[in-house]
Amino acid sequence: MRATRGMLISGVVFVLVGLISTPRLLFGSDHQRAKELIEQACVGCHRLQGTAESRFILRAPDLIWAGSKYQRPWLIRWLTGKEAPLYAKGYRWDLNEGAMKHPIVSETDANAMADYFEQHNKDPRVKVGAFDASKVSKFEMTFGGMAYKAHACLGCHTIEENGKLIGGPQSTALQNAGQRYNADWLYRFGQNPQDFIIHTGEFLADATDPQLRAVIGYLAVQGVKDFVYYEPWTSREFADASVDRGKQVYKEYCAQCHGVTGKGDGPAASGLEPKPAIHANIPFEKLPIDYLYNVINHGGAAMGKSPSMPYWNLTIGQQGVADVIAYLKATFKGAPDLAAATSGSQGDACVQPRKTVKAPDGILSKTNPIPASSDMINAGKTLFLKTAQPVACAMCHGELGDGNGFMGAALVPSPRNFTCGAMMKDLPDGQLFWIIKNGSPGTGMMSFTALPDDQVWQLIHYIRSLAK
């Protein structure tokens, strides 16, 4: 029985469309030529039949399942020498062979060999159409990257992140996996890797099914230029959303924390920290739909916010999520005169008490490694106002950085007022870096784990520039 640990996400099914084109019929001469090529060029290193054995007694990956495993365009490029080696240390890294050049054939012969594999080396365990690429959202791809790291895939495989290769170059490179593998095969492989290669992939097999699907979705995107992500809020359920149904969903599920009238005073609120968001103070029409959908559908923890906010898709489904969003938008328009009611004055009065977790000593002592300049401050400003993910900082902290963002009115305690010089002078760069990356338990500050370090430092430069 597989362990169920780590992250929980809604069970979204993933697929990469156009994985393997319909095989053409081989004429007798083509079939014979392909068979001869495979016997001459492949069987010396690869096995084309039998069952899985330890990789430490093989010289190259098995081709027993080649007709199900590879996407045809990639296979043609590989056989014709247009792809980089997959194993930087060699398939048998224990022999210190290093990267090896693969034999090259003509494009005609490569097509004949691909046809042969598709007709003779299919895996009956692989269910065709088990994934749906049109349902891979950007959020779920990002979450799959987190699961990929959580299950130690990074220990053996390289992947590209922020333009750099990361990971151990011990096993096959995965930075272009979305062009190479049939995701149906990858999914079946992930369910029990040792069905295919003995002594490998144990950690992936420990993933829950939703985590595994997320990882396959993440890999299906790697190397695929201009991948079109699914936007769930364009689905049929949202077109059919009902405010009346959403009102009932809100009453049955949301009101227990957020209160019947959205004032954050539900029966569970007294025992929660941070306190539930005050929906009555939020102009929901202004919230980015992706943020609103993801925090309701996937829950607070998935968005770097309070884990007390459940992942509601499991309970109310896609239609329920669509209905409650329609109700939120129709009902809550935001608090009037918000800036006047929440604005602070400079000096000691603007210092906001916090029980913020202190950064580890190694982080706390860090100073901003990027020299301050107008370019760096402007880059941080763009992130703050527009492009930081999962949401722009200004949504909570306000466009002036004074804590008066339209989402800030819903948070208890209120967001930091970065214009407060008396407070900001006592916050080290390392502490700011730590909180941006990891969030601040007990507040509404979410984690921005996916932001590259240099962007976090740019943000810190801009935040510093706001202090008066």
C-alpha angles and dihedrals in degrees: 000000000000119000118249105214139129126030125008121210134166114277100258116169119226134202139166109226122223092025099153123009120226107279116245120229115267117227116221095260092047092049093050093045092050091048092051092048092050092048091048102039107024115033094064089073107010131059118223098186141027130053136302120290133177113292087229091075095045130081097204139005118292117260093198087111099029094124091059100033107057136055108238099232091054092046091053091050091048095050091047093051099252097121130076120246113280097213115054091189095036125261089275096047089168088070093053091231096147124206112337128206113241120226113262128221133183120273090250092054091043090056091048091051091048089051090051093051092048091053100038109024106050120137112229090201092066112090110215111227096021089136133049115210091193088068098055105114125195091243093053092047089053090047089050088056089055091050090047089059095040091057094050097248087136090064093073108014131064120227132175118250124173091345095309133101112240132177138053115310091215101107135024117324111247102187090106098031093126090065095043113043136059100236091213088061092044090054093051090045090053093053089065115352092185090068083073108025122019116227097019142095097021092141094054090053087059091065121104116246093257090050091049091050089049091052092050089049089051092051092045089063097049111112094358107127117223094001108193109230123211117248107206092197089068091060128114090257091063092047087055096042116144125206090203093054089044090054090056092047090050092050094049100042116009099043093065088076107012096041131242092276095038096252095130092250103116119143092263095049097085091066098044131095120218094034117242116272115269100238092187088069097051123090093215094190087068096054117101106254093226092057093045093048095045097048092050098038099039101026137236098291092055089056095045091256134111114324087215087080104085127220094254099192089082090060108030102023129215093304092052091050090050092047096049091048089053089051094048092052094046095046111036119057102165137262117298120238090011097162094051092047097049106029117119132204128241122263127043092333091070094055107110116211113232139174090211119169110252116240118247112271093251091057098035092060094053120112124202105282093199114084113241114253138148089257093054093045091049091048088053090048091055090051092046095049103032126355112040111118139257084018136346112263091233091069089075105015095043131239089278093046091241096124094257101117117143091250092045092073088066096055129092112225097031120242121274117279101226092188090069103103093184089062101035095054090065096050111090120219090244092055092051090048092051094049094047091050098042107023126230118274112222093033137069091256108124126203120260095200095152095056110106113244094246091056091050089054090048089053090051091053090053094044090052090052091060096061116107 
